[in-house]
Amino acid sequence: MKNMSFGPWSGRLAGGLATIALIAGFAAAPASAATIEPVYIALGDSYAAGTGGGQYVAPPPGLPQECLQTAAAYPAVRGAALNLGCFGATTTDVTAVASGYAATLATASVVTVTVGGNDVDTGQVAGACTVAAGSPACSAALYNTLVVKLRQLPAKIKAMVAVLKKTAPKARIVLTGYPRLFTVSAGLTAQQAQAAKSMNTAADLLNATIALSALANRVGYVSVTERFAGHGIGSPDPWIVAPEGLCLQTVNCSLSPADAFHPTAAGYSGGYAEALKAARIP
């Protein structure tokens, strides 16, 4: 969930994407009203993009190659017509992307959004606290996330949702949460367990903020916490890519540093996709 600047391209989305108004097949008339299939479009950050799920694939036209999308992304698993998730995206970036794809989103009947982690700098917490739990750097990162930036998130989500409602007026809008990154177990050292508890608490508070914001803005919310229970870093069956020294070979290791602290393909399928399926989304 590392932050990435979207400045060079977000301002050009509206003009550059005007020629991509409709995805192929969107305009096809259904045989009858009873057989209408939902037009599902996904937005969000690296968790929507599928970062950590395997080999990177090219994103839709108009998005940067650094979006780090994979074929294992939960929108792909759930049959999304279009995945606009991008590594590093914030609520502001989601708004810019939605505005650029306004013509396409106008056809959407379901829109999911996974975002908020980059707004509150959770990547800095993961980096600092994994290296040295209880260190000044870890404490400073937690303070920045939980005390400073988390309280700013509801207003950012409100502004983003307002744009999405205007851009996708026919769509059911659903926000998703994030998994706890760790399963605290005997396999972790005392320092690692301390870091795990701190980051899991941060994830819980972030999820609570997103859930309450969804309720306040009258959109849906889907939690993935229970789906990932017992599958965090430190578990025998982890669904989260771990940094070197914490990962299990052939299970949740990756040669790409950007993949760390993101779901594996199994996590996107068994965690996010199953949670959405249970909620009948799309």
C-alpha positions as CSV (number, residue, x, y, z in Angstrom):
1,M,0.0,0.0,0.0
2,K,3.0,2.3,-0.5
3,N,2.1,5.8,-1.7
4,M,2.7,6.7,-5.3
5,S,2.3,10.0,-6.9
6,F,-0.6,10.2,-9.4
7,G,0.1,13.8,-10.4
8,P,1.6,13.4,-13.9
9,W,-1.4,11.5,-15.2
10,S,-4.5,12.1,-13.1
11,G,-5.1,15.5,-14.6
12,R,-5.1,14.1,-18.1
13,L,-7.6,11.3,-17.5
14,A,-10.7,13.3,-18.6
15,G,-9.3,14.1,-22.0
16,G,-7.3,10.9,-22.6
17,L,-10.1,8.6,-21.6
18,A,-12.9,10.3,-23.5
19,T,-12.2,8.0,-26.4
20,I,-12.7,5.0,-24.2
21,A,-16.3,5.8,-23.4
22,L,-17.7,2.3,-23.4
23,I,-16.2,-1.1,-22.8
24,A,-17.0,-3.7,-25.5
25,G,-20.2,-5.4,-24.9
26,F,-21.7,-2.7,-22.5
27,A,-24.1,-1.5,-25.2
28,A,-25.4,-5.0,-26.1
29,A,-29.2,-5.2,-25.3
30,P,-30.1,-8.1,-23.0
31,A,-32.6,-10.7,-24.2
32,S,-35.0,-9.7,-21.5
33,A,-35.2,-7.7,-18.3
34,A,-34.9,-10.9,-16.3
35,T,-31.5,-11.7,-17.8
36,I,-29.8,-8.4,-17.3
37,E,-26.3,-9.0,-16.0
38,P,-24.8,-6.4,-13.6
39,V,-22.1,-4.1,-15.0
40,Y,-19.5,-4.3,-12.3
41,I,-16.6,-1.8,-12.2
42,A,-13.9,-1.8,-9.5
43,L,-11.9,1.2,-8.2
44,G,-9.3,1.5,-5.5
45,D,-5.7,1.0,-4.5
46,S,-3.3,-1.9,-4.7
47,Y,-5.7,-4.3,-3.0
48,A,-8.2,-3.7,-5.8
49,A,-5.5,-3.9,-8.4
50,G,-4.5,-7.4,-7.1
51,T,-0.9,-6.5,-6.2
52,G,0.8,-9.5,-4.7
53,G,-1.4,-12.0,-6.6
54,G,1.3,-13.0,-9.1
55,Q,2.6,-11.7,-12.4
56,Y,1.7,-8.1,-13.3
57,V,-0.6,-7.4,-16.2
58,A,-1.3,-4.3,-18.3
59,P,-3.9,-2.0,-16.7
60,P,-6.8,-0.4,-18.7
61,P,-5.8,2.4,-21.1
62,G,-5.1,5.7,-19.4
63,L,-3.8,4.2,-16.1
64,P,0.0,4.0,-15.4
65,Q,1.8,0.8,-15.9
66,E,2.9,1.0,-12.3
67,C,-0.7,0.2,-11.2
68,L,0.7,-3.4,-10.5
69,Q,-2.5,-5.2,-11.5
70,T,-2.7,-9.0,-11.6
71,A,-5.1,-11.5,-13.0
72,A,-5.7,-12.7,-9.4
73,A,-7.3,-9.4,-8.4
74,Y,-10.7,-9.9,-6.7
75,P,-12.5,-7.8,-9.3
76,A,-11.3,-10.2,-12.0
77,V,-12.3,-13.2,-9.9
78,R,-15.8,-11.7,-9.5
79,G,-16.1,-11.0,-13.2
80,A,-15.7,-7.2,-13.2
81,A,-16.1,-5.6,-16.6
82,L,-13.3,-3.2,-15.7
83,N,-10.8,-3.0,-12.9
84,L,-9.5,0.6,-12.3
85,G,-7.5,-0.3,-9.1
86,C,-4.0,1.1,-9.0
87,F,-1.1,0.7,-6.6
88,G,-0.7,3.7,-4.4
89,A,-4.1,5.2,-5.0
90,T,-5.8,7.4,-2.4
91,T,-9.4,8.6,-2.2
92,T,-8.4,11.7,-4.3
93,D,-6.9,9.4,-7.0
94,V,-10.1,7.3,-7.0
95,T,-12.1,10.5,-7.6
96,A,-9.8,11.5,-10.5
97,V,-10.0,8.0,-12.1
98,A,-13.8,8.0,-11.8
99,S,-14.0,11.4,-13.4
100,G,-11.8,10.2,-16.3
101,Y,-14.0,7.1,-16.8
102,A,-17.3,8.9,-16.3
103,A,-18.9,7.7,-19.5
104,T,-18.1,4.1,-18.6
105,L,-19.1,4.4,-15.0
106,A,-22.5,5.8,-16.1
107,T,-23.3,2.3,-17.2
108,A,-22.3,0.6,-14.0
109,S,-24.8,-1.2,-11.8
110,V,-22.2,-2.2,-9.1
111,V,-19.0,-0.3,-8.1
112,T,-16.7,-1.6,-5.4
113,V,-13.9,0.5,-3.8
114,T,-11.0,-0.6,-1.7
115,V,-9.2,2.6,-0.6
116,G,-8.1,4.4,2.6
117,G,-4.8,2.6,3.4
118,N,-2.7,5.1,1.5
119,D,-4.6,8.1,2.8
120,V,-3.4,7.1,6.3
121,D,0.0,5.9,5.4
122,T,-0.4,2.3,6.5
123,G,2.6,1.3,4.4
124,Q,4.9,3.4,6.6
125,V,3.5,1.6,9.7
126,A,4.2,-1.8,8.1
127,G,7.7,-0.8,7.1
128,A,8.7,0.8,10.4
129,C,7.1,-1.6,12.8
130,T,8.1,-4.7,11.1
131,V,11.8,-3.6,11.3
132,A,11.6,-2.6,14.9
133,A,8.4,-2.7,16.9
134,G,8.4,-0.3,19.8
135,S,11.1,1.9,18.1
136,P,10.7,5.6,17.8
137,A,10.1,5.2,14.1
138,C,7.3,2.7,14.7
139,S,5.7,4.9,17.3
140,A,5.9,7.9,15.1
141,A,4.3,6.0,12.2
142,L,1.5,4.7,14.3
143,Y,0.8,8.2,15.7
144,N,0.8,9.7,12.2
145,T,-1.7,7.0,11.0
146,L,-4.0,6.7,14.0
147,V,-4.0,10.1,15.6
148,V,-3.3,12.5,12.7
149,K,-4.5,11.0,9.4
150,L,-7.2,8.5,10.4
151,R,-9.4,11.3,11.7
152,Q,-9.1,13.0,8.3
153,L,-10.3,10.0,6.4
154,P,-14.1,10.3,6.9
155,A,-14.2,13.6,5.2
156,K,-12.1,12.3,2.3
157,I,-14.4,9.3,1.9
158,K,-17.4,11.5,2.0
159,A,-16.0,13.7,-0.9
160,M,-15.1,10.6,-2.9
161,V,-18.5,8.9,-2.5
162,A,-20.3,12.1,-3.5
163,V,-18.4,12.1,-6.8
164,L,-19.0,8.4,-7.3
165,K,-22.8,8.8,-6.8
166,K,-22.8,11.5,-9.5
167,T,-20.6,9.6,-11.8
168,A,-22.3,6.2,-11.4
169,P,-25.9,7.2,-10.6
170,K,-27.3,3.8,-11.3
171,A,-24.7,1.8,-9.3
172,R,-24.8,0.1,-6.0
173,I,-21.6,1.4,-4.3
174,V,-19.7,-0.8,-1.9
175,L,-16.6,0.0,0.1
176,T,-14.5,-2.9,1.4
177,G,-12.2,-3.2,4.3
178,Y,-8.6,-4.6,4.7
179,P,-7.4,-7.8,6.3
180,R,-5.3,-8.1,9.4
181,L,-1.8,-8.7,8.2
182,F,-0.7,-11.0,10.9
183,T,-1.7,-14.1,12.8
184,V,-0.1,-13.9,16.2
185,S,1.4,-17.3,16.8
186,A,4.2,-19.1,18.5
187,G,6.2,-18.9,15.3
188,L,6.8,-15.2,15.8
189,T,9.4,-13.7,18.1
190,A,8.4,-11.5,20.9
191,Q,9.3,-8.4,18.9
192,Q,7.5,-9.7,15.8
193,A,4.4,-10.5,17.9
194,Q,4.4,-6.9,19.3
195,A,4.6,-5.5,15.8
196,A,1.9,-7.9,14.6
197,K,-0.5,-6.7,17.4
198,S,0.2,-3.1,16.6
199,M,-0.5,-3.5,12.9
200,N,-3.6,-5.6,13.4
201,T,-5.0,-2.9,15.8
202,A,-4.3,-0.3,13.2
203,A,-6.1,-2.4,10.6
204,D,-9.1,-2.8,12.9
205,L,-9.3,1.0,13.4
206,L,-9.0,1.7,9.7
207,N,-11.8,-0.8,8.9
208,A,-14.0,0.7,11.6
209,T,-13.5,4.1,10.1
210,I,-14.3,2.9,6.6
211,A,-17.4,1.0,7.8
212,L,-18.8,4.0,9.7
213,S,-18.1,6.3,6.8
214,A,-19.9,3.9,4.5
215,L,-22.9,3.9,6.8
216,A,-22.8,7.7,7.1
217,N,-22.8,8.1,3.4
218,R,-25.4,5.4,2.7
219,V,-23.3,3.0,0.7
220,G,-22.4,-0.6,1.3
221,Y,-19.5,-2.1,3.3
222,V,-18.0,-5.5,3.1
223,S,-15.6,-6.7,5.8
224,V,-12.8,-9.3,4.9
225,T,-11.4,-9.6,8.4
226,E,-13.1,-12.9,9.2
227,R,-12.3,-14.4,5.8
228,F,-8.6,-13.8,6.4
229,A,-8.7,-15.1,10.1
230,G,-6.0,-17.7,10.5
231,H,-4.3,-16.7,7.2
232,G,-2.1,-13.8,8.2
233,I,1.7,-13.7,8.2
234,G,2.9,-16.1,10.9
235,S,0.1,-18.7,10.2
236,P,0.7,-22.1,8.7
237,D,-1.4,-21.1,5.7
238,P,-0.7,-17.4,5.0
239,W,-2.7,-15.4,2.5
240,I,-0.5,-12.3,2.8
241,V,2.8,-11.8,1.0
242,A,5.5,-11.4,3.7
243,P,8.9,-9.7,3.5
244,E,12.0,-11.8,3.4
245,G,12.6,-13.5,6.7
246,L,8.9,-13.8,7.5
247,C,7.6,-15.6,4.4
248,L,7.3,-19.3,3.5
249,Q,8.9,-20.4,0.3
250,T,6.5,-21.2,-2.5
251,V,3.6,-19.9,-0.4
252,N,3.9,-16.1,0.3
253,C,7.3,-15.0,-0.8
254,S,7.8,-12.6,-3.7
255,L,10.8,-11.2,-5.6
256,S,8.9,-7.8,-5.9
257,P,9.3,-5.6,-2.8
258,A,6.0,-3.9,-3.7
259,D,4.1,-7.2,-3.2
260,A,4.8,-7.3,0.6
261,F,1.8,-6.9,2.9
262,H,-0.7,-7.6,0.1
263,P,-2.9,-10.7,-0.4
264,T,-1.6,-13.6,-2.4
265,A,-3.8,-15.1,-5.1
266,A,-5.4,-17.4,-2.5
267,G,-6.1,-14.3,-0.4
268,Y,-7.8,-12.4,-3.2
269,S,-9.9,-15.5,-4.1
270,G,-10.6,-17.0,-0.6
271,G,-10.7,-13.7,1.2
272,Y,-12.0,-10.8,-0.9
273,A,-13.9,-12.6,-3.6
274,E,-15.6,-15.0,-1.2
275,A,-16.6,-12.1,1.1
276,L,-18.2,-10.3,-1.9
277,K,-19.9,-13.4,-3.1
278,A,-21.4,-13.9,0.4
279,A,-22.7,-10.4,0.2
280,R,-24.1,-11.0,-3.3
281,I,-21.8,-8.5,-4.9
282,P,-22.0,-8.1,-7.8
